[in-house]
Amino acid sequence: MKEIFGLGVHPAGLLNHPRNFSKINAFTIGYVRELPWLGWDGLGIGADITLHDTSQDLVEYYGSPKSYHVFLRWHPSRVAPVHIH
């Protein structure tokens, strides 16, 4: 859960105005599958989904209570290169 300042506008010069907080709760789960048979070291395909719940004042900005991603991931070889000096 994360608390953020509300999106309301406060009048200028008002020092003791109430502070509104908005709440965001999110849960993400995902998976990546390595693809070594393609001959590319460190290549994988993955997906994730996030479910979230927000305060009523953020519904307009967050829209649907879920989002998802499908992606390719590449990382360099885990074997460190040899340095000769």
Sequence and secondary structure as in RCSB ss.txt:
>XXXX:A:sequence
MKEIFGLGVHPAGLLNHPRNFSKINAFTIGYVRELPWLGWDGLGIGADITLHDTSQDLVEYYGSPKSYHVFLRWH
PSRVAPVHIH
>XXXX:A:secstr
 EEEE S    TT TT    EEEEEEEEEEEEEE GGGT TTEEEEEEEEEEEE GGGHHHH SSEEEEEEEEE 
  SS      
